């Protein structure tokens, strides 16, 4: 019986955020936004109590990454510098 190689190690997960992971887009929350409070696996509330819905299996994927010791972060460009924000 041939030896099997171990599965490849996950090194990076990249997400397009607005409209892919959640709705509404962050600019639509006006003065609300983060930090968010988790209500259910698909519903968050922003600082003003507005609903933010995680789309599809987003919550499950983020929970799986978190429980698998995968660091989840996203990058935004601010004044030509990359800013890393961790989940």
Residue pairs with C-beta under 8 A, 6 or more apart in sequence:
10 68
10 70
13 65
13 70
13 72
15 21
15 74
17 26
17 74
18 25
18 26
18 27
19 25
20 55
21 54
21 55
21 58
22 44
22 52
22 53
22 54
22 55
22 58
23 52
23 53
23 55
24 52
26 33
29 46
29 48
29 50
29 52
31 48
32 46
32 47
32 48
32 49
32 50
33 46
33 47
34 46
34 47
35 47
36 44
36 45
36 46
36 52
37 44
37 45
38 44
39 45
41 54
41 59
41 60
41 63
42 53
42 54
42 58
42 59
43 51
43 52
43 53
43 54
44 51
44 52
44 53
44 54
45 51
45 52
46 52
54 62
62 72
62 87
65 72
65 87
66 72
66 87
71 86
72 86
72 87
73 84
73 85
73 86
73 87
74 84
74 85
74 87
75 82
75 83
75 84
75 85
76 82
76 83
76 85
77 83
